[in-house]
Amino acid sequence: MIDTTRHTAESLFRRAAPEGSNAAKLQDIRARQILKMRERRPVERQQRLENRTRSANIVTLSARKELTHGAV
């Protein structure tokens, strides 16, 4: 019973295998796309972090300039 439930749940989320003469090619292309996305994620995450850091630094620097300019 537990196996039946597990298999049913797995089949709900399993990608349907493509049919036809190009099925193997399609699966290969999809597998390469997935790999590229996985490799790209950490790079994109690092870029977002750098952008956040850079924008935070710009805001901090502009706030400091405004304070010193107003104080003079």
C-alpha positions in Angstrom: 0.0 0.0 0.0 2.8 2.4 0.9 4.6 1.6 -2.3 1.5 2.1 -4.4 0.9 5.6 -2.9 4.6 6.5 -3.4 4.6 5.3 -7.0 1.4 7.2 -7.6 2.8 10.4 -6.2 6.0 10.0 -8.1 4.1 9.5 -11.4 2.3 12.7 -10.8 5.5 14.8 -10.9 7.5 12.7 -13.3 8.1 14.3 -16.7 6.5 12.4 -19.5 9.0 10.7 -21.8 8.9 12.2 -25.3 7.8 9.9 -28.1 8.8 9.7 -31.7 12.0 9.5 -33.7 13.7 12.4 -32.0 12.9 11.4 -28.5 16.5 10.6 -27.6 17.7 13.9 -29.0 15.0 15.8 -27.1 16.0 14.1 -23.8 19.6 14.9 -24.5 18.9 18.6 -25.2 16.7 18.9 -22.1 19.4 17.2 -19.9 22.0 19.7 -21.2 19.7 22.6 -20.5 19.2 21.5 -17.0 22.9 21.2 -16.5 23.5 24.7 -17.8 20.8 26.1 -15.6 22.4 24.4 -12.5 25.9 25.8 -13.5 24.5 29.2 -14.1 22.7 29.6 -10.7 25.7 30.2 -8.5 27.1 32.7 -11.0 23.8 34.6 -11.1 23.6 34.5 -7.4 27.1 36.0 -7.0 26.2 38.8 -9.5 23.0 39.7 -7.6 25.0 39.8 -4.4 27.6 42.1 -6.0 24.9 44.3 -7.4 23.3 44.6 -3.9 26.6 45.3 -2.3 27.5 47.9 -5.0 24.1 49.7 -4.7 24.3 49.7 -0.9 27.7 51.3 -1.1 26.5 53.9 -3.5 23.6 54.8 -1.2 26.0 54.9 1.8 28.5 57.1 -0.1 25.8 59.5 -1.3 24.4 59.8 2.2 27.8 60.6 3.6 28.4 63.2 0.9 25.0 64.8 1.8 25.9 64.9 5.4 29.3 66.5 4.9 27.9 68.9 2.3 25.2 70.0 4.7 27.5 70.3 7.6 29.8 72.7 5.7 
